[in-house]
Amino acid sequence: GMVTGDTDLLLRAVECLLEHAIMASPRNGTVLVRLSDSGGHCIEVTDSGSGLKPDEVSGVFQRFYRSNRPRSASEESGLGLPIARAVALSHGGSLDYTGNNPGASFRLGLPSA
């Protein structure tokens, strides 16, 4: 589907989601990407890690937040999800944690053009 917005920023938001999922997944893990057009356009990204603990959920959209769990890549800055959410909000959309399926799932939703 079509959305209206800044192409570079929207691509950066998707990159942030994918980078986060890759870092949260174990070596040789998988990242699942689902697209849907229900009430706008959505991309849902699920990692194959252990998911978020309840006490981690409130922090994941805060800048520089890093959980204490080991990551497969050490360059995590804690900025990816906050950047992706800011981009989504600036385009009239949303970015939400949708649960552990089994790894953490995040849904980026944008309104139709």
C-alpha positions as CSV (number, residue, x, y, z in Angstrom):
1,G,0.0,0.0,0.0
2,M,0.9,3.6,-0.3
3,V,1.8,5.9,2.5
4,T,2.7,9.6,2.4
5,G,5.9,10.7,4.1
6,D,9.6,11.3,4.1
7,T,11.1,8.2,2.3
8,D,14.4,8.4,4.0
9,L,12.9,8.7,7.5
10,L,10.5,5.9,6.9
11,L,13.3,3.6,5.6
12,R,15.3,4.5,8.7
13,A,12.4,3.5,10.9
14,V,12.2,0.1,9.2
15,E,16.0,-0.3,9.4
16,C,15.9,0.4,13.1
17,L,13.2,-2.3,13.6
18,L,15.2,-4.8,11.7
19,E,18.5,-4.0,13.4
20,H,16.9,-4.3,16.8
21,A,15.5,-7.7,15.8
22,I,18.8,-8.9,14.5
23,M,20.6,-7.9,17.6
24,A,18.0,-9.5,19.9
25,S,18.2,-12.8,18.0
26,P,20.7,-15.5,18.8
27,R,23.4,-16.3,16.3
28,N,21.8,-18.2,13.3
29,G,18.4,-17.0,14.6
30,T,15.6,-15.7,12.4
31,V,13.7,-12.5,12.0
32,L,10.1,-12.7,10.9
33,V,8.6,-9.8,9.0
34,R,4.8,-9.5,8.4
35,L,3.0,-6.9,6.3
36,S,-0.7,-6.1,6.6
37,D,-3.2,-3.5,5.3
38,S,-5.8,-3.5,8.1
39,G,-6.8,0.0,9.1
40,G,-3.7,1.5,7.5
41,H,-0.4,-0.2,6.6
42,C,1.6,-2.2,9.1
43,I,4.9,-4.0,9.3
44,E,5.4,-6.3,12.2
45,V,8.9,-7.5,13.1
46,T,9.5,-10.4,15.5
47,D,13.0,-11.6,16.6
48,S,13.9,-15.1,17.7
49,G,15.4,-14.1,21.0
50,S,14.0,-14.7,24.4
51,G,11.5,-11.8,24.2
52,L,11.1,-9.0,26.7
53,K,10.7,-9.4,30.4
54,P,7.8,-7.5,31.9
55,D,10.1,-5.0,33.6
56,E,11.9,-4.2,30.3
57,V,8.8,-3.3,28.3
58,S,8.5,0.3,29.7
59,G,12.1,1.1,28.8
60,V,12.4,-0.1,25.2
61,F,11.2,3.2,23.8
62,Q,13.4,5.4,26.0
63,R,16.6,6.7,24.5
64,F,19.8,4.9,25.4
65,Y,17.8,2.1,27.2
66,R,19.7,-1.3,27.1
67,S,18.6,-4.4,28.9
68,N,21.2,-6.4,30.8
69,R,20.7,-9.4,28.6
70,P,23.5,-10.4,26.2
71,R,23.1,-9.4,22.6
72,S,24.5,-11.1,19.5
73,A,25.9,-7.7,18.4
74,S,27.7,-5.4,20.8
75,E,27.0,-2.1,19.0
76,E,23.5,-1.6,20.4
77,S,23.1,2.1,21.2
78,G,19.6,2.1,22.7
79,L,18.4,4.6,20.1
80,G,16.8,2.4,17.4
81,L,13.4,1.9,18.8
82,P,13.0,5.5,20.0
83,I,14.0,6.8,16.6
84,A,11.6,4.4,14.8
85,R,8.8,5.5,17.1
86,A,9.5,9.2,16.6
87,V,9.4,8.7,12.9
88,A,6.1,6.8,13.1
89,L,4.5,9.4,15.3
90,S,5.7,12.2,13.0
91,H,3.9,10.5,10.1
92,G,0.7,10.1,12.0
93,G,1.4,6.4,12.8
94,S,2.5,4.3,15.8
95,L,5.1,1.9,16.9
96,D,4.1,-0.5,19.6
97,Y,5.5,-3.6,21.4
98,T,2.9,-6.3,20.7
99,G,4.2,-9.2,22.9
100,N,6.6,-12.1,22.8
101,N,5.8,-14.4,19.8
102,P,8.2,-16.1,21.0
103,G,10.7,-13.3,20.6
104,A,9.8,-9.6,21.0
105,S,7.3,-8.3,18.3
106,F,7.0,-4.7,17.3
107,R,4.3,-3.3,15.0
108,L,4.9,-0.1,12.9
109,G,1.6,1.3,11.7
110,L,1.2,4.1,9.2
111,P,-2.0,5.6,7.8
112,S,-2.9,5.1,4.1
113,A,-2.0,7.8,1.6
